[in-house]
Amino acid sequence: MAAEQRKLLEQLMGAHSGKSPKQANIGLLVADQLIGAGAQGRNSQLSITDPKVCRSYLVGSCPHDLFTNTKQDLGPCPKVHSEGLKTEYDTAASADKAKWGFEFDYHREMQKHIDDCDRRINTAHHRLEKTPDEIRQTNDLLKQIADLANTINSGLLEVSVLGETGSVSLAMSEMHKVRTAKHQKETVERELKNLQDTSGPSGHQKLQVCDVCGAYLSRLDNDRRLADHFFGKMHMGYSEMRKNCKKLTSELKGRAPPVRHNEEDDNPYTSNGRTGGGRGPRYGGGGGGGGGYRRRGGGRW
């Protein structure tokens, strides 16, 4: 809407082409200020319970603000971020906050993005798994190592018995077999280590998946590169989201979400919305940021 208004003003100002570029720029600056003031005025008229207002922004941090200019950039939030309403929420009484129940909306929004991230993490783990042929080779090498270990143990026991009976030549012959088995076992163990280091699509890069944000990490990275990742915007954003979600799961456990009537946003608590039946869902607690919103008949939202 603001872009359309600015375009219209530019067209109107085009009729006064005789003005200098400096005057034209001043005019456009004034136009931008007028448009911005109009948008602020419209936002200031919204109530704190208006469905157009971003409740995640009011309670904590909007996910759209956490990942700007990262691979998980969600773009601008479609709802209104009003500093005035955020201040109003922060200073509101606990009874009012409980009546509004915005924490449930915030938890639901965070859980949605966390679930999406967890699916990406699982997919990334699967991509790094070994192929069937690599699994077969690994199992064959492990079996060889186990058989050689049994041969070595049996041989040492035989050497001990032969030594006690005075069969020195037989004991020395058996000891030679034990040394040969030890050498073979060391060779097979090196083959297994090389296979583990180079198997899977990750190959020599030795990739692993960050269990917080789903990014690929290399075990060969130095401390500086690892620090850049762990203090990066995307990792910190998901870390904050998971921590807040886990905290809210504990705080909301046992609390009933508010029943909202005639609310036009995509709200799982509205009594006459898609949840049906006029009954609000029950919030089920759980560990690790899980839980979720459940219908009274069961099933996660």
VOBA-1610 file (N, C-alpha, C; in pm, whole numbers, padded with zeros to 5 digits, always signed):
BEGIN
Met+00083-00121+00000Met+00000+00000+00000Met+00087+00126+00000Ala+00191+00126+00087Ala+00280+00242+00094Ala+00352+00263-00038Ala+00392+00153-00103Ala+00463+00164-00231Ala+00372+00223-00338Glu+00244+00187-00335Glu+00150+00241-00432Glu+00130+00392-00409Gln+00123+00431-00283Gln+00107+00574-00253Gln+00228+00653-00299Arg+00348+00596-00275Arg+00469+00668-00318Arg+00474+00681-00469Lys+00434+00575-00540Lys+00435+00579-00685Lys+00339+00686-00736Leu+00223+00695-00671Leu+00125+00796-00710Leu+00181+00936-00689Leu+00250+00958-00577Leu+00309+01089-00550Leu+00418+01122-00652Glu+00496+01020-00690Glu+00599+01045-00790Glu+00537+01086-00923Gln+00425+01022-00959Gln+00357+01059-01083Gln+00304+01201-01077Leu+00250+01237-00961Leu+00198+01374-00947Leu+00311+01476-00953Met+00425+01441-00891Met+00537+01534-00891Met+00603+01542-01028Gly+00579+01439-01112Gly+00636+01443-01246Gly+00580+01557-01328Ala+00462+01605-01292Ala+00401+01717-01365Ala+00480+01845-01343His+00557+01850-01233His+00639+01968-01201His+00784+01939-01234Ser+00808+01898-01357Ser+00943+01859-01397Ser+01039+01976-01401Gly+00987+02096-01394Gly+01075+02212-01398Gly+01153+02233-01271Lys+01115+02159-01167Lys+01186+02175-01040Lys+01326+02116-01051Ser+01416+02168-00969Ser+01553+02116-00967Ser+01555+01978-00903Pro+01660+01896-00932Pro+01671+01764-00871Pro+01670+01770-00719Lys+01733+01876-00662Lys+01736+01888-00517Lys+01596+01907-00462Gln+01515+01992-00528Gln+01378+02013-00484Gln+01295+01886-00498Ala+01321+01813-00607Ala+01246+01688-00627Ala+01280+01587-00519Asn+01408+01576-00482Asn+01447+01481-00377Asn+01385+01518-00243Ile+01382+01649-00213Ile+01320+01695-00089Ile+01172+01657-00089Gly+01108+01673-00205Gly+00967+01640-00214Gly+00941+01492-00189Leu+01027+01407-00247Leu+01011+01263-00225Leu+01035+01225-00081Leu+01134+01292-00016Leu+01161+01264+00125Leu+01041+01299+00210Val+00981+01412+00184Val+00860+01452+00257Val+00747+01352+00233Ala+00736+01307+00107Ala+00632+01209+00076Ala+00652+01081+00156Asp+00778+01033+00165Asp+00806+00913+00243Asp+00770+00931+00389Gln+00800+01050+00442Gln+00767+01076+00582Gln+00617+01076+00605Leu+00544+01133+00507Leu+00398+01135+00520Leu+00341+00993+00515Ile+00396+00911+00424Ile+00347+00773+00413Ile+00379+00696+00540Gly+00503+00714+00593Gly+00540+00646+00716Gly+00455+00688+00833Ala+00426+00816+00840Ala+00342+00866+00948Ala+00202+00807+00938Gly+00154+00792+00813Gly+00021+00733+00795Gly+00018+00589+00839Ala+00126+00513+00809Ala+00131+00372+00850Ala+00138+00362+01001Gln+00218+00448+01067Gln+00226+00447+01212Gln+00092+00482+01274Gly+00023+00572+01212Gly-00108+00610+01264Gly-00205+00494+01258Arg-00202+00421+01148Arg-00292+00305+01137Arg-00255+00199+01241Asn-00123+00176+01261Asn-00080+00076+01358Asn-00118+00116+01500Ser-00110+00245+01529Ser-00142+00292+01665Ser-00289+00275+01696Gln-00372+00259+01594Gln-00515+00241+01617Gln-00550+00095+01647Leu-00455+00003+01628Leu-00482-00137+01654Leu-00481-00164+01804Ser-00572-00251+01849Ser-00571-00293+01989Ser-00475-00410+02005Ile-00438-00438+02128Ile-00338-00542+02153Ile-00392-00681+02119Thr-00523-00697+02116Thr-00583-00827+02084Thr-00620-00839+01937Asp-00587-00739+01857Asp-00619-00744+01714Asp-00541-00858+01648Pro-00607-00942+01570Pro-00536-01055+01505Pro-00429-01011+01407Lys-00429-00884+01367Lys-00325-00836+01275Lys-00192-00813+01347Val-00193-00812+01480Val-00072-00786+01558Val+00005-00916+01578Cys+00138-00910+01564Cys+00225-01027+01581Cys+00242-01056+01730Arg+00186-01166+01775Arg+00191-01200+01917Arg+00327-01255+01958Ser+00397-01316+01865Ser+00534-01361+01895Ser+00622-01241+01928Tyr+00604-01132+01854Tyr+00680-01010+01879Tyr+00645-00952+02016Leu+00518-00958+02054Leu+00476-00903+02183Leu+00537-00981+02299Val+00535-01114+02290Val+00578-01198+02402Val+00729-01213+02407Gly+00791-01232+02291Gly+00935-01256+02289Gly+01000-01204+02163Ser+01040-01296+02075Ser+01107-01260+01950Ser+01033-01323+01833Cys+01001-01244+01734Cys+00935-01297+01615Cys+01036-01378+01534Pro+01001-01501+01493Pro+01094-01582+01413Pro+01139-01512+01285His+01056-01424+01230His+01094-01353+01109His+01210-01258+01133Asp+01230-01216+01259Asp+01339-01125+01292Asp+01468-01199+01327Leu+01457-01329+01358Leu+01574-01402+01406Leu+01670-01443+01295Phe+01618-01461+01172Phe+01699-01523+01067Phe+01718-01434+00945Thr+01707-01304+00963Thr+01727-01214+00849Thr+01869-01228+00795Asn+01880-01230+00662Asn+02009-01240+00591Asn+02083-01371+00623Thr+02006-01479+00648Thr+02065-01611+00664Thr+01998-01706+00564Lys+02044-01831+00560Lys+01985-01929+00469Lys+01838-01958+00504Gln+01801-01932+00628Gln+01664-01957+00671Gln+01582-01828+00682Asp+01621-01727+00606Asp+01549-01599+00608Asp+01402-01623+00573Leu+01313-01582+00664Leu+01169-01605+00646Leu+01100-01487+00578Gly+01176-01383+00548Gly+01115-01265+00488Gly+01047-01179+00595Pro+00986-01069+00553Pro+00919-00981+00651Pro+00797-01049+00712Cys+00772-01018+00836Cys+00656-01075+00905Cys+00528-01014+00847Pro+00427-01096+00816Pro+00303-01043+00758Pro+00216-00969+00859Lys+00255-00975+00987Lys+00174-00909+01089Lys+00246-00785+01143Val+00176-00707+01220Val+00224-00576+01266Val+00314-00592+01387His+00432-00526+01383His+00520-00516+01498His+00511-00374+01552Ser+00447-00359+01664Ser+00428-00226+01722Ser+00501-00217+01855Glu+00597-00126+01864Glu+00671-00109+01989Glu+00578-00063+02101Gly+00481+00020+02067Gly+00387+00067+02169Gly+00307-00047+02229Leu+00257-00137+02144Leu+00181-00251+02194Leu+00270-00348+02271Lys+00396-00361+02231Lys+00489-00447+02305Lys+00512-00392+02444Thr+00526-00259+02454Thr+00541-00197+02585Thr+00415-00216+02669Glu+00300-00205+02604Glu+00173-00226+02674Glu+00165-00369+02728Tyr+00211-00466+02648Tyr+00206-00605+02693Tyr+00304-00627+02809Asp+00425-00571+02797Asp+00527-00590+02900Asp+00481-00535+03035Thr+00406-00426+03034Thr+00363-00362+03157Thr+00225-00406+03203Ala+00161-00496+03128Ala+00026-00541+03163Ala+00030-00630+03287Ala-00083-00637+03355Ala-00093-00721+03473Ala-00093-00868+03434Ser-00051-00953+03527Ser-00043-01096+03500Ser-00180-01153+03465Ala-00284-01099+03528Ala-00419-01149+03500Ala-00459-01119+03356Asp-00420-01002+03305Asp-00452-00968+03167Asp-00375-01059+03070Lys-00248-01085+03101Lys-00169-01172+03015Lys-00227-01313+03012Ala-00272-01360+03128Ala-00333-01493+03133Ala-00462-01496+03052Lys-00538-01385+03057Lys-00664-01378+02982Lys-00636-01376+02832Trp-00534-01303+02789Trp-00502-01297+02646Trp-00444-01430+02597Gly-00358-01491+02677Gly-00300-01620+02638Gly-00208-01614+02518Phe-00138-01502+02500Phe-00050-01490+02384Phe+00068-01587+02391Glu+00101-01634+02515Glu+00211-01729+02527Glu+00184-01856+02448Phe+00056-01896+02439Phe+00021-02016+02363Phe+00048-01995+02214Asp+00015-01875+02165Asp+00042-01844+02024Asp+00192-01845+01996Tyr+00267-01785+02089Tyr+00412-01777+02074Tyr+00472-01917+02075His+00429-02002+02167His+00479-02139+02175His+00445-02216+02048Arg+00323-02201+02000Arg+00281-02272+01879Arg+00366-02230+01759Glu+00394-02099+01747Glu+00474-02049+01635Glu+00617-02102+01642Met+00677-02099+01761Met+00813-02149+01776Met+00820-02299+01748Gln+00722-02375+01800Gln+00723-02519+01781Gln+00715-02555+01633Lys+00640-02476+01556Lys+00628-02502+01413Lys+00764-02491+01345His+00840-02387+01377His+00971-02368+01314His+01073-02470+01366Ile+01062-02508+01493Ile+01152-02610+01548Ile+01127-02745+01482Asp+01000-02779+01460Asp+00967-02905+01393Asp+01023-02907+01250Asp+01012-02794+01181Asp+01068-02785+01045Asp+01220-02805+01048Cys+01285-02745+01147Cys+01430-02758+01160Cys+01468-02902+01191Asp+01393-02968+01278Asp+01423-03107+01313Asp+01408-03199+01192Arg+01310-03170+01106Arg+01296-03250+00984Arg+01418-03232+00893Arg+01468-03110+00884Arg+01588-03087+00803Arg+01709-03159+00862Ile+01718-03162+00994Ile+01828-03230+01061Ile+01824-03380+01032Asn+01704-03439+01041Asn+01692-03582+01012Asn+01729-03613+00867Thr+01685-03526+00776Thr+01720-03545+00635Thr+01871-03537+00614Ala+01934-03440+00681Ala+02080-03424+00668Ala+02154-03545+00724His+02105-03600+00835His+02168-03720+00892His+02159-03837+00794His+02043-03852+00730His+02026-03961+00634His+02122-03947+00516Arg+02147-03823+00474Arg+02237-03802+00361Arg+02380-03842+00394Leu+02414-03839+00523Leu+02551-03873+00563Leu+02566-04020+00600Glu+02457-04096+00591Glu+02466-04238+00625Glu+02545-04315+00519Lys+02597-04430+00560Lys+02676-04513+00468Lys+02585-04582+00367Thr+02644-04617+00253Thr+02572-04692+00151Thr+02564-04838+00193Pro+02474-04918+00132Pro+02466-05062+00167Pro+02598-05136+00149Asp+02674-05101+00043Asp+02802-05167+00020Asp+02902-05133+00130Glu+02902-05006+00176Glu+02992-04967+00284Glu+02954-05035+00415Ile+02825-05052+00437Ile+02779-05123+00558Ile+02825-05268+00553Arg+02814-05333+00434Arg+02858-05473+00420Arg+03008-05485+00445Gln+03087-05394+00388Gln+03232-05398+00409Gln+03266-05381+00557Thr+03197-05288+00621Thr+03223-05265+00764Thr+03194-05390+00845Asn+03080-05455+00819Asn+03044-05577+00892Asn+03145-05690+00868Asp+03195-05703+00742Asp+03295-05806+00711Asp+03424-05782+00788Leu+03468-05656+00792Leu+03592-05624+00864Leu+03576-05647+01014Leu+03460-05611+01068Leu+03436-05634+01211Leu+03439-05784+01243Lys+03382-05866+01154Lys+03384-06011+01175Lys+03527-06065+01170Gln+03606-06016+01075Gln+03746-06060+01067Gln+03822-06025+01194Ile+03798-05903+01245Ile+03867-05861+01368Ile+03828-05950+01485Ala+03699-05985+01495Ala+03653-06072+01604Ala+03713-06212+01593Asp+03718-06267+01470Asp+03776-06400+01451Asp+03924-06401+01485Leu+03997-06298+01443Leu+04140-06291+01473Leu+04166-06275+01623Ala+04078-06200+01690Ala+04092-06184+01835Ala+04074-06319+01905Asn+03978-06398+01860Asn+03958-06531+01918Asn+04080-06621+01891Thr+04136-06611+01770Thr+04254-06691+01736Thr+04372-06655+01826Ile+04389-06525+01850Ile+04499-06478+01935Ile+04481-06528+02078Asn+04362-06515+02132Asn+04337-06557+02270Asn+04356-06709+02287Ser+04303-06784+02190Ser+04320-06930+02196Ser+04466-06969+02183Gly+04539-06899+02094Gly+04681-06928+02075Gly+04762-06900+02200Leu+04736-06790+02268Leu+04808-06757+02391Leu+04781-06861+02500Leu+04656-06907+02505Leu+04624-07011+02602Leu+04699-07140+02570Glu+04708-07175+02441Glu+04779-07296+02398Glu+04929-07284+02429Val+04986-07167+02406Val+05129-07145+02437Val+05154-07166+02586Ser+05061-07117+02669Ser+05077-07132+02814Ser+05075-07279+02855Val+04982-07356+02796Val+04971-07499+02830Val+05096-07575+02783Leu+05141-07548+02661Leu+05259-07616+02608Leu+05384-07581+02687Gly+05392-07456+02735Gly+05507-07418+02815Gly+05510-07491+02947Glu+05395-07514+03008Glu+05389-07585+03135Glu+05425-07733+03119Thr+05397-07789+03003Thr+05428-07932+02978Thr+05567-07952+02922Gly+05641-07844+02900Gly+05779-07856+02852Gly+05791-07870+02702Ser+05683-07852+02627Ser+05688-07863+02481Ser+05730-07729+02422Val+05859-07699+02435Val+05909-07567+02398Val+05898-07542+02249Ser+05934-07639+02166Ser+05930-07618+02021Ser+05788-07596+01971Leu+05694-07675+02027Leu+05553-07655+01988Leu+05502-07519+02035Ala+05546-07476+02155Ala+05503-07347+02208Ala+05555-07233+02121Met+05682-07244+02074Met+05737-07141+01988Met+05666-07136+01854Ser+05627-07251+01801Ser+05554-07255+01674Ser+05417-07190+01689Glu+05352-07219+01802Glu+05219-07160+01826Glu+05231-07009+01847Met+05342-06966+01912Met+05362-06823+01935Met+05381-06750+01804His+05443-06815+01707His+05460-06754+01575His+05323-06732+01510Lys+05232-06827+01525Lys+05097-06811+01472Lys+05023-06695+01540Val+05045-06680+01672Val+04981-06570+01746Val+05031-06436+01694Arg+05163-06424+01671Arg+05218-06297+01620Arg+05163-06267+01481Thr+05150-06368+01397Thr+05094-06348+01262Thr+04950-06300+01270Ala+04870-06359+01362Ala+04731-06319+01379Ala+04721-06175+01430Lys+04812-06137+01519Lys+04814-05999+01571Lys+04842-05900+01458His+04939-05935+01372His+04972-05847+01260His+04853-05834+01165Gln+04785-05944+01136Gln+04667-05940+01049Gln+04556-05856+01112Lys+04538-05871+01242Lys+04433-05794+01312Lys+04461-05644+01304Glu+04587-05604+01321Glu+04621-05462+01311Glu+04596-05409+01170Thr+04625-05491+01070Thr+04602-05450+00931Thr+04453-05430+00904Val+04371-05524+00949Val+04227-05514+00928Val+04170-05394+01004Glu+04221-05367+01123Glu+04174-05252+01202Glu+04205-05121+01129Arg+04322-05114+01063Arg+04354-04994+00987Arg+04259-04979+00867Glu+04226-05090+00802Glu+04132-05086+00691Glu+03995-05036+00737Leu+03953-05083+00854Leu+03823-05040+00908Leu+03823-04891+00938Lys+03933-04843+00996Lys+03941-04700+01027Lys+03937-04616+00900Asn+04010-04658+00797Asn+04010-04584+00670Asn+03870-04584+00608Leu+03800-04697+00618Leu+03664-04704+00563Leu+03570-04611+00637Gln+03583-04606+00769Gln+03496-04519+00849Gln+03526-04372+00821Asp+03653-04339+00796Asp+03691-04200+00771Asp+03645-04150+00634Thr+03633-04243+00538Thr+03605-04201+00401Thr+03469-04247+00350Ser+03392-04318+00431Ser+03264-04370+00384Ser+03155-04265+00394Gly+03046-04290+00323Gly+02934-04198+00323Gly+02957-04084+00226Pro+02848-04012+00190Pro+02860-03901+00097Pro+02953-03791+00145Ser+02975-03784+00277Ser+03061-03678+00328Ser+03207-03698+00289Gly+03248-03824+00264Gly+03383-03853+00221Gly+03487-03801+00317His+03596-03751+00259His+03709-03705+00341His+03677-03578+00417Gln+03566-03514+00384Gln+03533-03390+00456Gln+03492-03417+00600Lys+03450-03542+00631Lys+03411-03579+00768Lys+03304-03485+00820Leu+03195-03476+00745Leu+03090-03384+00782Leu+03005-03439+00896Gln+02950-03349+00974Gln+02851-03383+01075Gln+02745-03274+01075Val+02631-03303+01136Val+02517-03213+01134Val+02501-03147+01270Cys+02482-03016+01271Cys+02455-02943+01395Cys+02313-02977+01441Asp+02299-03030+01561Asp+02169-03072+01611Asp+02084-02956+01662Val+02133-02834+01651Val+02056-02717+01691Val+01992-02649+01571Cys+02073-02624+01466Cys+02022-02550+01351Cys+02021-02630+01221Gly+02083-02750+01220Gly+02081-02833+01101Gly+02190-02803+00999Ala+02283-02714+01030Ala+02390-02683+00936Ala+02494-02794+00934Tyr+02563-02810+00820Tyr+02673-02907+00810Tyr+02799-02848+00870Leu+02868-02928+00950Leu+02996-02889+01008Leu+03101-02990+00967Ser+03225-02946+00957Ser+03335-03035+00926Ser+03417-03059+01053Arg+03450-03186+01076Arg+03534-03218+01192Arg+03676-03163+01173Leu+03708-03119+01053Leu+03840-03064+01026Leu+03845-02913+01050Asp+03729-02851+01081Asp+03727-02706+01102Asp+03810-02668+01225Asn+03877-02554+01214Asn+03953-02506+01329Asn+03858-02435+01427Asp+03913-02395+01542Asp+03831-02334+01647Asp+03765-02205+01600Arg+03834-02130+01515Arg+03780-02002+01467Arg+03654-02025+01384Arg+03658-02123+01293Arg+03542-02149+01208Arg+03426-02206+01288Leu+03457-02291+01386Leu+03351-02345+01471Leu+03287-02233+01554Ala+03370-02141+01603Ala+03315-02028+01680Ala+03227-01940+01593Asp+03267-01920+01467Asp+03185-01842+01374Asp+03048-01905+01356His+03045-02039+01355His+02916-02107+01340His+02831-02094+01467Phe+02889-02129+01582Phe+02811-02134+01705Phe+02766-01996+01752Phe+02836-01892+01708Phe+02793-01756+01742Phe+02730-01686+01622Gly+02700-01763+01519Gly+02635-01707+01401Gly+02487-01682+01426Lys+02427-01603+01339Lys+02289-01558+01358Lys+02190-01675+01353Met+02211-01767+01259Met+02115-01877+01244Met+02123-01973+01363His+02244-02010+01405His+02258-02101+01519His+02204-02037+01646Met+02239-01911+01669Met+02192-01842+01789Met+02041-01827+01787Gly+01984-01804+01667Gly+01839-01789+01657Gly+01766-01916+01696Tyr+01810-02030+01641Tyr+01746-02157+01676Tyr+01773-02196+01821Ser+01892-02162+01871Ser+01923-02191+02011Ser+01829-02113+02103Glu+01809-01986+02073Glu+01717-01905+02154Glu+01575-01958+02144Met+01534-01995+02023Met+01398-02045+02003Met+01375-02174+02080Arg+01469-02265+02076Arg+01455-02392+02148Arg+01451-02370+02298Lys+01535-02279+02347Lys+01538-02251+02490Lys+01406-02189+02536Asn+01355-02092+02461Asn+01228-02027+02497Asn+01111-02125+02487Cys+01114-02211+02386Cys+01006-02307+02368Cys+01004-02407+02483Lys+01121-02454+02524Lys+01129-02547+02636Lys+01080-02482+02765Lys+01118-02356+02784Lys+01076-02284+02905Lys+00924-02265+02906Leu+00867-02227+02792Leu+00722-02208+02785Leu+00646-02339+02802Thr+00701-02447+02751Thr+00636-02577+02766Thr+00617-02609+02914Ser+00721-02579+02993Ser+00713-02605+03137Ser+00614-02509+03204Glu+00617-02381+03165Glu+00530-02282+03229Glu+00383-02302+03195Leu+00355-02347+03073Leu+00216-02361+03029Leu+00156-02497+03063Lys+00238-02587+03115Lys+00188-02720+03147Lys+00076-02711+03252Gly-00037-02768+03218Gly-00151-02767+03310Gly-00241-02646+03297Arg-00198-02544+03221Arg-00281-02426+03201Arg-00372-02445+03081Ala-00495-02400+03094Ala-00589-02410+02983Ala-00575-02288+02893Pro-00566-02305+02763Pro-00559-02190+02672Pro-00692-02115+02670Pro-00688-01987+02636Pro-00813-01909+02634Pro-00904-01952+02519Val-01033-01937+02540Val-01131-01962+02434Val-01161-01828+02369Arg-01136-01819+02241Arg-01153-01692+02170Arg-01267-01701+02071His-01346-01599+02066His-01463-01596+01978His-01444-01489+01869Asn-01491-01523+01750Asn-01494-01427+01638Asn-01357-01370+01606Glu-01254-01452+01615Glu-01120-01405+01580Glu-01086-01459+01442Glu-01038-01371+01355Glu-01024-01406+01215Glu-00887-01461+01179Asp-00793-01464+01276Asp-00662-01515+01240Asp-00661-01667+01250Asp-00551-01725+01207Asp-00537-01870+01207Asp-00505-01915+01349Asn-00605-01926+01429Asn-00590-01947+01572Asn-00644-02083+01610Pro-00565-02171+01673Pro-00614-02303+01706Pro-00703-02306+01828Tyr-00722-02190+01895Tyr-00802-02191+02017Tyr-00943-02139+01996Thr-00968-02073+01881Thr-01099-02012+01861Thr-01209-02118+01866Ser-01317-02087+01935Ser-01421-02187+01959Ser-01506-02211+01836Asn-01507-02116+01741Asn-01590-02136+01624Asn-01507-02146+01496Gly-01376-02179+01510Gly-01287-02188+01396Gly-01279-02329+01343Arg-01165-02359+01278Arg-01150-02487+01212Arg-01139-02602+01310Thr-01110-02572+01439Thr-01099-02682+01533Thr-01234-02746+01557Gly-01341-02670+01538Gly-01476-02727+01539Gly-01526-02755+01678Gly-01658-02775+01685Gly-01721-02822+01806Gly-01735-02720+01915Gly-01681-02600+01897Gly-01695-02498+02001Gly-01612-02527+02123Arg-01518-02619+02116Arg-01438-02653+02233Arg-01293-02617+02207Gly-01230-02547+02300Gly-01090-02513+02286Gly-01004-02635+02313Pro-00884-02639+02255Pro-00795-02754+02276Pro-00732-02752+02413Arg-00684-02865+02456Arg-00613-02875+02583Arg-00465-02874+02556Tyr-00392-02799+02635Tyr-00247-02791+02617Tyr-00182-02903+02696Gly-00110-02987+02624Gly-00042-03100+02689Gly+00103-03067+02712Gly+00153-03094+02832Gly+00293-03066+02863Gly+00383-03172+02805Gly+00510-03147+02813Gly+00608-03244+02761Gly+00747-03188+02778Gly+00845-03269+02762Gly+00982-03226+02783Gly+01047-03183+02654Gly+01157-03111+02671Gly+01243-03076+02559Gly+01179-02987+02456Gly+01089-02896+02503Gly+01030-02804+02408Gly+00921-02867+02326Gly+00877-02986+02363Gly+00774-03055+02286Gly+00636-03018+02334Gly+00559-03118+02381Gly+00423-03088+02425Gly+00337-03071+02305Gly+00288-02953+02284Gly+00205-02927+02167Gly+00064-02897+02210Tyr-00015-02856+02118Tyr-00152-02825+02143Tyr-00236-02942+02096Arg-00326-02987+02181Arg-00401-03107+02148Arg-00550-03081+02154Arg-00620-03141+02061Arg-00766-03141+02069Arg-00806-03228+02186Arg-00925-03207+02234Arg-00970-03289+02344Arg-00984-03434+02304Gly-00999-03458+02177Gly-01007-03594+02130Gly-00871-03654+02098Gly-00763-03579+02132Gly-00628-03628+02104Gly-00579-03575+01970Gly-00450-03599+01943Gly-00391-03558+01816Gly-00324-03424+01826Arg-00201-03415+01777Arg-00124-03289+01787Arg-00165-03194+01676Trp-00158-03065+01712Trp-00187-02962+01612Trp-00072-02955+01516
//
